[in-house]
Amino acid sequence: MQALNQALAAGYAAMQRGDLAAARQILSRERHPKAVHLLALVEKAAGNVSAAASLFEKAASLDPNDPEIANNQGVLAMQTGHMAVAETAFRRALGLNPAFIQAGTALGRLLIDEERWDEAATVYDDLIEREPENFVIRFGHATVLLGTGQADAAEAVFNALLAENSDLAEARFMRGRARLEQGRVEEALADLEDANVASPSELSLKTLAGALWMTGDRAGFESLLAQAAKQPELVVTAAELLRQSGDPQAAVGALDALRRDHHLAPESWIVAATAYVDANEPVLAEQAARACLNEAPDNRIVKGSLITALLMQGRAEDALDVTLPMREAEPNGQHWIAYEATALRLLGRAEYDSLVDLDRFVRAYTLPVPEGFESLEAFNAAFLEALDRWHPYKVHPLDQSLRDGSQTPRDLTTIDDPVFHAFVAALDEPIRQYMADVGDGDDHPLTARNTGSYRIAGSWSVRLKGGGWHVNHVHPEGWISSAYYVTVPEETRTGDDKAGWIKFGEPPFSTVPPSPPQKWVRPEAGVLVLFPSFLWHGTVPIRDESLRVTAPFDAVPA
C-alpha cells in the first residue's frame, strides 16, 4: 500500500507540474483503481480522449463504488457530447453519494442544456436544500425557475446574486432573459446589452439581437450584427440572424468575407445552405450542405437543407434516400415526416395520401365555454384583454413563422392569470375528442403515439396586423398542433379571397413539380383547429388593418 501511495503522490505531482509523460510512466505500472483513475485524468489532460474514456471505464469496473470515478467519467462524456453516458455516470455517482455536490450540479447542467426542466427542478431542489447559500447552485436553480416559466422568482434570485457580485455577466444576462419573459423590455435590454459587452457569446448576441429586432430598433440591430460579423467566433450566429431578418445575401456575404482568412465551423455551411434556399438557389444550397457534411458527416441539422435543395430541384428520389434514415433515427421528428411527405407527393406515391390525409387529420372544433364565463364571446373579449399586456413587441421574432405581427415572449401556461387557466382547462375536451376522432392505429406516425393522454408542451399568442401572415412551417417537437382564434378580421370572416385563412400541404420552398396548398380553413372566433405537427401549414396574408389574434399550442403524449 505504501508503494501505491508513493506512486499516486508522484504521479499526481508530475501531472500538476505538467509533466504528463512522467505521470503516465509512473501510473501505468499500477493496476489499482485509484492509479487507473488518475491515469485517466492524465490522458484527459493530454487530450487523449479515447484513452481517457477507456481508462475511466476500466477504473469504474475495478471499483464500481467510487463516486469520484463515476463523476469524472461523466465530466469527460459530457465534454465530448456523449450525454447519455454522462447522465448515467452522474446518476451513479449520486447513487453512491447523494451529497456529492459536484455530481449534482453537473447533472443539473446537463438537464438544463437538454431543457428537461422537470428533471432539472428535482435535482436543483435537492441541491438547494443541501447547500442553500452555494452561489453556483443558486444560479442553476434560478435558471431552472426561468425554464419552468417562473420568471418572477428567477429574477429575484438573479437580483440577489448580482447584489453579491455585480460584475457577473452571466447573471445579468439571465436576469435580462427573465425580464423579457415578464414583458419589461427596456430593463431587459439594459441587462442584455451590458452582458453582451462584458462577455460576448453566441447566446448573448442572439438574445440581444432578437430583442432589438422585436422592439423595432433596426439601427441597433444592424450595428450589433455588423460588429459581430467581423469576429470569427460570432460570424456564424450573426449570419444566421441576418438570414432570419430576411437578408440571405448579407448572410452569405458575411460568411464569405471571413472564410477567406479563417476556417469557420461546419455550422457556417448550414447557414449558407439555408440562405441559398431562401434565395431560391437550390444548386448552391446543395453544394453548401454537402460541404458541411464533408466536414461533419453526422450533422443532422444540415440534412434538412440538403433534402430541401433536392426537392427544389425535382430530385425527390434522392431526397427520400436522405430522409428515410433520418425518419428511422428520429421517428417522432415532425420535420422528417414533412420532408418524407413532400417527396412522396412529388413522386405521386399513394403513401402520401394516407400519410397526410387532410380531411381526417385537420379538424375544427368550437371551444367549450370556459368556466366562469357566460358565453364564448365574453371569454374571447376577456382573453383578448388579458393577452394585450403580453404583446410588448412591435415586430415578429426572428426565428418564428409569423411576419408583420408579434408573439408573446412567454408560455401562456406558466402565467398565473385566471383567464389563461380557464383557456387551458377548456382545451381538454376538444383535444380528447380529436384523439378519439383520429384513432390510435399503429400504422401512422400521428395515431401510433395516441395513448389517450397528453400534455400541453407550450402555448403562446400571435397578433397579426395588416399584411401579416405565417410562413409555411411545421412544429418539429410537437405531436398535435393548433390554432385557436380569439378574434379575426372582417375580411377573413366574410371575404372570398382567403385572406387570413390557414392553409395546409404547401412547403415553405418551391418544388419541381409545384406543391400548392391542398386544404384551407376559414378562421372563426371561438374555433380551435387541430392537426398533426408534421403538416406544412401557413396563412394567407390579411390586408385590412384589423387584428387577427390566435392562441396556438402544441400537445405531446403524456
C-alpha positions in Angstrom: 0.0 0.0 0.0 2.9 2.3 0.8 4.3 1.8 -2.7 0.9 2.6 -4.2 0.5 5.8 -2.2 4.0 6.8 -3.3 3.2 6.2 -6.9 -0.1 8.1 -6.6 1.6 11.0 -5.0 4.4 11.1 -7.6 2.0 10.7 -10.5 -0.2 13.5 -9.2 2.7 15.8 -8.6 4.0 15.1 -12.2 0.6 15.9 -13.6 0.3 19.1 -11.6 3.6 20.4 -12.9 2.6 19.5 -16.5 5.0 16.6 -16.9 2.3 14.2 -18.3 4.8 11.8 -19.8 6.4 11.2 -16.4 3.0 10.9 -14.8 2.0 8.3 -17.4 5.2 6.3 -16.9 4.7 6.2 -13.1 1.0 5.4 -13.1 0.9 2.9 -16.0 2.7 0.4 -13.9 -0.1 0.3 -11.3 -3.3 -1.7 -11.5 -5.1 -0.3 -8.6 -8.4 1.6 -9.5 -7.1 4.8 -8.0 -4.0 4.7 -10.2 -6.1 3.8 -13.3 -8.4 6.7 -12.4 -5.5 9.2 -12.0 -4.0 7.9 -15.3 -7.4 8.6 -17.0 -7.1 12.2 -15.7 -3.6 12.4 -17.1 -4.8 11.2 -20.6 -7.6 13.7 -20.4 -5.2 16.5 -19.7 -3.1 15.3 -22.6 -6.1 15.5 -24.9 -6.2 11.7 -25.5 -10.0 11.5 -25.1 -10.4 7.9 -26.3 -7.7 6.6 -24.0 -9.1 8.6 -21.1 -12.6 7.2 -21.6 -11.3 3.7 -21.7 -9.4 4.2 -18.5 -12.3 5.7 -16.7 -14.4 2.7 -17.7 -11.7 0.4 -16.5 -11.4 2.2 -13.2 -15.1 2.1 -12.7 -15.2 -1.6 -13.4 -12.4 -2.1 -10.8 -14.1 0.0 -8.2 -17.8 0.5 -9.0 -18.4 2.1 -5.6 -16.1 5.1 -6.1 -18.3 8.2 -6.8 -15.3 10.3 -7.8 -14.5 7.9 -10.7 -18.1 8.0 -11.8 -18.2 11.8 -11.7 -15.0 12.3 -13.7 -16.2 9.7 -16.2 -19.4 11.8 -16.6 -17.5 15.1 -16.9 -15.4 13.7 -19.8 -18.5 12.2 -21.5 -20.4 15.5 -21.2 -17.4 17.5 -22.6 -17.3 15.2 -25.6 -21.0 15.2 -26.3 -21.9 11.8 -25.0 -24.8 13.0 -22.9 -26.4 9.6 -22.2 -23.1 8.2 -20.9 -22.6 11.4 -18.9 -26.1 11.2 -17.3 -25.6 7.6 -16.3 -22.3 8.3 -14.7 -23.6 11.3 -12.8 -26.6 9.4 -11.5 -24.3 6.5 -10.5 -22.1 9.0 -8.6 -25.1 10.4 -6.8 -26.5 7.0 -6.0 -23.2 6.2 -4.3 -23.0 9.6 -2.5 -26.3 11.6 -2.6 -24.4 14.6 -1.0 -21.9 14.7 -3.9 -22.4 18.4 -4.9 -20.2 18.4 -8.0 -22.0 15.4 -9.5 -25.4 17.0 -8.7 -24.5 20.3 -10.3 -23.0 18.6 -13.3 -26.2 16.5 -13.7 -28.3 19.7 -13.3 -26.3 21.5 -16.0 -26.8 18.5 -18.4 -30.5 18.5 -17.8 -30.7 22.3 -18.3 -28.8 22.0 -21.6 -31.3 19.4 -22.8 -34.2 21.5 -21.5 -35.5 18.7 -19.3 -36.9 21.2 -16.9 -38.9 18.9 -14.6 -36.0 16.6 -14.0 -33.6 19.5 -13.6 -36.0 21.0 -11.0 -35.9 17.8 -9.0 -32.1 17.8 -9.0 -31.8 21.5 -8.0 -34.5 21.3 -5.3 -32.3 18.7 -3.6 -29.1 20.7 -4.2 -30.6 23.9 -2.9 -31.8 22.1 0.2 -28.3 20.8 0.9 -26.4 24.0 0.2 -28.8 27.0 0.2 -26.0 29.5 0.1 -24.0 27.9 -2.7 -23.6 30.6 -5.5 -23.4 28.0 -8.3 -26.4 26.1 -7.1 -28.5 29.2 -6.7 -27.6 30.3 -10.3 -28.6 26.9 -11.6 -31.8 26.8 -9.5 -32.7 30.3 -10.9 -32.1 29.1 -14.4 -34.5 26.2 -13.8 -37.1 28.5 -12.4 -36.9 30.5 -15.6 -37.0 27.4 -17.7 -40.2 26.3 -15.9 -41.9 29.6 -16.5 -41.3 31.2 -13.1 -39.7 34.4 -14.4 -40.6 36.5 -11.4 -39.0 34.0 -9.0 -35.9 33.6 -11.2 -35.4 37.4 -11.4 -35.5 37.6 -7.6 -32.6 35.1 -7.4 -30.6 36.8 -10.1 -31.1 40.1 -8.2 -29.7 38.5 -5.1 -26.7 37.1 -7.0 -25.9 40.4 -8.6 -26.1 42.1 -5.3 -23.3 39.8 -4.2 -21.3 40.1 -7.5 -22.4 43.0 -9.7 -19.8 42.1 -12.4 -21.2 38.7 -13.1 -22.2 39.0 -16.8 -23.9 35.6 -16.8 -26.3 36.6 -14.0 -27.0 39.9 -15.7 -27.8 38.1 -19.0 -30.1 35.7 -17.3 -31.9 38.5 -15.4 -32.4 40.1 -18.8 -34.0 37.0 -20.2 -36.3 36.8 -17.1 -37.3 40.4 -17.6 -38.0 39.7 -21.3 -40.4 37.0 -20.3 -42.2 39.4 -18.0 -42.6 41.9 -20.8 -40.3 44.5 -19.1 -38.4 45.2 -22.4 -36.4 48.3 -21.6 -35.0 46.9 -18.4 -34.2 43.6 -20.2 -32.4 45.4 -23.0 -30.2 47.2 -20.5 -29.2 43.9 -18.9 -28.6 42.2 -22.2 -26.5 45.0 -23.6 -24.3 45.1 -20.5 -23.9 41.3 -20.5 -23.0 41.2 -24.2 -20.4 43.9 -23.8 -18.8 42.2 -20.8 -18.9 38.7 -22.1 -20.0 38.4 -25.7 -21.1 34.9 -26.8 -23.3 33.3 -29.4 -26.2 33.2 -27.0 -25.9 36.8 -25.7 -25.7 38.0 -29.3 -28.7 36.0 -30.4 -30.8 37.1 -27.4 -29.9 40.8 -27.6 -30.3 41.0 -31.4 -33.7 39.3 -31.2 -34.9 41.8 -28.6 -33.6 44.8 -30.6 -35.3 43.4 -33.7 -38.7 42.8 -32.0 -38.7 46.3 -30.5 -38.2 47.8 -33.9 -34.7 49.1 -33.3 -33.4 48.3 -36.7 -30.4 50.6 -36.4 -29.3 49.0 -33.2 -29.9 45.5 -34.7 -27.8 46.2 -37.8 -25.0 47.9 -35.8 -24.7 45.0 -33.4 -24.5 42.4 -36.3 -22.1 44.5 -38.2 -19.6 44.3 -35.3 -20.3 40.6 -34.6 -19.8 39.7 -38.3 -16.2 40.8 -38.0 -15.4 38.2 -35.4 -14.8 34.6 -36.4 -16.3 33.2 -33.2 -19.6 35.1 -33.8 -19.9 35.4 -37.5 -22.0 32.2 -37.9 -24.6 33.5 -35.4 -24.5 37.0 -37.0 -25.1 35.5 -40.4 -28.0 33.4 -39.3 -29.6 36.4 -37.7 -29.2 38.3 -40.9 -30.8 35.5 -42.8 -33.7 35.3 -40.4 -34.2 39.1 -40.8 -34.8 38.5 -44.5 -31.4 39.2 -46.0 -29.9 35.9 -47.2 -27.4 37.7 -49.5 -26.0 39.6 -46.5 -25.7 36.3 -44.5 -23.7 34.6 -47.3 -21.6 37.7 -47.8 -20.7 37.9 -44.1 -19.6 34.2 -44.1 -17.6 34.6 -47.4 -15.8 37.7 -46.1 -14.3 35.8 -43.1 -14.0 32.4 -44.8 -11.2 33.8 -47.0 -8.9 34.2 -43.9 -10.4 31.9 -41.3 -11.5 28.3 -41.0 -15.1 28.6 -39.9 -17.1 25.9 -38.1 -19.1 23.4 -40.2 -22.2 25.2 -39.0 -21.3 28.1 -41.2 -22.2 25.9 -44.2 -25.6 25.2 -42.6 -26.4 28.9 -42.5 -25.1 29.3 -46.1 -27.3 26.4 -47.3 -30.4 27.8 -45.6 -29.7 31.2 -47.0 -29.4 29.8 -50.5 -32.7 28.1 -50.0 -34.2 31.4 -49.0 -32.7 33.0 -52.1 -34.2 30.2 -54.3 -30.7 28.9 -55.3 -31.1 25.2 -54.8 -27.9 24.1 -56.5 -25.8 26.4 -54.3 -27.8 25.2 -51.3 -26.9 21.6 -52.1 -23.2 22.5 -52.5 -23.1 24.2 -49.2 -25.0 21.4 -47.4 -22.5 18.8 -48.9 -19.6 21.0 -47.8 -20.9 20.8 -44.3 -21.3 17.0 -44.5 -17.7 16.7 -45.8 -16.5 18.2 -42.5 -19.2 16.8 -40.2 -20.7 13.7 -41.8 -23.1 13.1 -38.9 -24.5 16.5 -38.8 -28.3 16.0 -38.8 -29.3 19.7 -39.0 -27.8 20.3 -42.4 -29.6 17.3 -43.8 -32.8 19.2 -43.7 -31.3 21.9 -46.0 -29.9 19.1 -48.3 -33.3 17.5 -48.6 -34.9 20.9 -49.3 -32.4 21.6 -52.0 -33.0 18.3 -53.7 -36.8 18.7 -53.6 -36.4 22.2 -55.1 -34.6 20.6 -58.0 -37.2 17.9 -58.5 -34.9 15.1 -57.2 -37.5 13.5 -54.9 -35.9 10.1 -55.0 -32.6 11.5 -53.9 -34.4 13.5 -51.2 -36.2 10.3 -50.0 -32.8 8.5 -49.7 -31.6 11.2 -47.3 -34.9 11.4 -45.4 -35.7 7.8 -44.6 -32.6 7.2 -42.5 -33.4 10.3 -40.5 -37.0 9.1 -40.1 -35.7 5.9 -38.7 -33.2 7.6 -36.4 -35.8 10.2 -35.1 -39.2 8.6 -35.8 -41.0 11.4 -33.9 -39.1 14.2 -35.6 -42.0 16.0 -37.3 -39.8 17.8 -39.8 -38.5 14.5 -41.2 -42.1 13.3 -41.6 -42.9 16.5 -43.5 -39.9 16.0 -45.8 -40.9 12.4 -46.5 -44.5 13.5 -47.3 -43.3 16.2 -49.8 -41.0 13.7 -51.5 -43.9 11.1 -51.7 -46.2 13.8 -53.1 -43.7 14.8 -55.8 -43.3 11.2 -56.8 -47.0 10.6 -57.0 -46.9 7.8 -54.5 -50.1 6.5 -52.9 -48.5 6.5 -49.5 -48.7 10.3 -49.5 -52.5 10.3 -49.3 -52.6 8.0 -46.3 -49.7 9.9 -44.5 -51.2 13.3 -44.9 -55.0 12.6 -45.1 -56.0 16.2 -44.6 -59.8 15.5 -44.3 -59.1 13.0 -41.5 -56.4 14.8 -39.6 -57.3 18.5 -39.9 -60.3 19.1 -37.7 -62.1 22.2 -36.4 -63.9 22.4 -33.0 -65.8 25.1 -31.2 -64.2 25.7 -27.9 -66.5 24.9 -25.0 -67.4 28.0 -23.0 -64.6 28.2 -20.4 -65.6 28.0 -16.7 -66.6 31.4 -15.2 -67.8 32.9 -18.5 -71.4 33.3 -19.7 -70.5 32.9 -23.4 -67.7 32.3 -25.7 -67.9 35.9 -26.9 -67.4 37.1 -23.3 -64.5 34.8 -22.8 -62.8 35.9 -26.1 -63.2 39.6 -25.0 -61.6 38.8 -21.7 -58.9 36.7 -23.3 -58.0 39.5 -25.8 -57.7 42.0 -22.9 -55.5 39.6 -20.9 -53.3 38.9 -23.8 -52.7 42.6 -24.6 -50.1 43.1 -21.8 -48.2 40.1 -23.1 -47.7 41.6 -26.5 -45.0 44.2 -25.8 -43.2 43.9 -29.1 -43.6 45.7 -32.4 -42.1 43.1 -34.7 -42.2 39.3 -35.1 -39.5 37.1 -33.5 -36.6 36.3 -35.9 -36.8 32.5 -35.5 -40.6 32.1 -35.8 -43.0 31.7 -38.7 -45.1 34.9 -38.4 -44.4 38.0 -40.4 -45.8 41.5 -39.7 -47.0 40.8 -36.3 -45.9 40.0 -32.7 -45.7 36.9 -30.5 -45.9 36.7 -26.7 -42.5 36.0 -25.2 -43.7 33.7 -22.5 -45.5 30.3 -22.4 -49.1 31.2 -21.5 -49.4 28.0 -19.4 -46.8 29.5 -17.0 -48.6 32.8 -16.4 -50.8 33.0 -13.3 -53.9 34.5 -14.8 -57.4 33.1 -14.3 -58.3 33.7 -18.0 -55.3 31.7 -19.2 -56.1 29.0 -16.7 -59.7 28.8 -18.0 -58.5 28.6 -21.6 -56.1 25.7 -20.9 -58.9 23.9 -19.0 -61.3 24.3 -21.8 -58.9 22.8 -24.3 -59.2 19.4 -22.7 -62.5 18.4 -24.2 -61.6 19.2 -27.9 -58.1 17.6 -27.6 -59.6 14.4 -26.2 -62.3 14.5 -28.9 -59.5 14.9 -31.5 -57.6 11.9 -30.2 -60.8 9.8 -30.3 -61.6 11.1 -33.8 -58.2 10.2 -35.4 -57.8 6.9 -33.6 -54.8 5.0 -32.2 -53.7 2.7 -35.0 -50.0 1.8 -35.0 -49.7 2.3 -38.8 -49.3 6.1 -38.8 -46.9 8.4 -37.0 -49.7 10.5 -35.5 -52.0 7.8 -34.3 -49.3 5.4 -33.2 -48.4 7.9 -30.4 -52.0 8.2 -29.3 -52.1 6.9 -25.7 -55.3 8.7 -24.8 -53.2 11.0 -22.6 -51.5 14.3 -23.4 -49.8 17.3 -22.0 -49.5 20.9 -23.3 -45.9 21.4 -24.4 -46.2 25.1 -24.9 -48.8 27.8 -25.6 -48.4 31.3 -27.0 -50.3 34.1 -28.7 -49.8 35.6 -32.1 -51.1 39.0 -33.2 -51.1 39.7 -36.9 -51.7 43.2 -38.2 -52.4 44.5 -41.7 -50.3 42.5 -44.2 -49.4 39.9 -41.6 -49.1 36.2 -42.3 -47.4 32.9 -41.3 -44.7 31.4 -43.5 -45.4 27.7 -44.2 -43.8 25.6 -41.4 -44.1 22.6 -39.1 -43.6 22.2 -35.4 -40.6 19.9 -35.1 -41.0 19.0 -31.4 -44.8 18.7 -31.4 -47.4 15.9 -31.9 -50.7 17.8 -32.2 -50.6 21.4 -33.1 -53.3 24.0 -33.2 -54.7 27.4 -33.9 -57.3 28.9 -31.5 -58.9 32.1 -32.9 -59.6 34.8 -30.4 -60.5 37.4 -33.0 -60.4 37.6 -36.8 -60.6 40.4 -39.3 -63.9 41.2 -41.1 -62.3 40.3 -44.5 -61.4 36.8 -43.0 -65.0 36.2 -41.8 -66.8 37.3 -44.9 -64.3 37.6 -47.8 -63.8 35.1 -50.6 -60.1 35.7 -51.3 -58.9 33.5 -48.3 -57.2 36.5 -46.6 -56.2 35.3 -43.1 -57.2 31.7 -43.8 -55.0 28.8 -42.6 -53.7 26.6 -45.4 -52.2 23.1 -45.4 -49.9 20.9 -47.5 -47.7 23.6 -49.1 -44.0 23.5 -48.2 -42.1 26.8 -47.5 -39.9 26.3 -50.6 -40.6 25.9 -54.3 -40.6 22.4 -55.6 -40.5 20.7 -59.0 -43.3 20.0 -59.8 -45.1 22.7 -57.7 -46.8 21.7 -54.4 -49.6 24.2 -53.9 -51.9 24.2 -50.8 -54.4 21.3 -50.7 -56.7 22.5 -47.9 -57.8 25.8 -46.5 -59.8 26.5 -43.3 -61.7 29.8 -42.8 -60.9 31.0 -39.2 -63.8 32.0 -36.9 -63.5 33.5 -33.4 -64.0 30.7 -30.9 -62.9 27.9 -33.2 -60.0 25.6 -32.5 -58.3 23.9 -35.4 -56.2 20.8 -34.5 -53.8 19.0 -36.9 -50.6 16.9 -36.8 -47.5 18.9 -36.1 -45.8 17.5 -39.2 -48.2 19.1 -41.6 -46.9 22.1 -43.6 -49.2 25.0 -42.6 -49.2 28.7 -43.0 -51.7 31.5 -43.7 -52.8 33.8 -46.5 -51.8 37.5 -45.7 -54.5 39.7 -44.3 -55.0 43.0 -46.0 -57.1 45.3 -43.8 -55.8 46.9 -40.5 -57.9 44.9 -38.1 -56.3 42.3 -35.9 -56.0 38.6 -36.2 -55.2 37.2 -32.7 -54.6 33.5 -32.1 -53.5 31.4 -29.1 -51.8 28.3 -30.6 -50.3 25.4 -28.6 -48.5 22.1 -29.1 -49.6 18.9 -27.3 -47.5 15.8 -26.9 -48.2 12.4 -25.5 -48.1 12.5 -21.7 
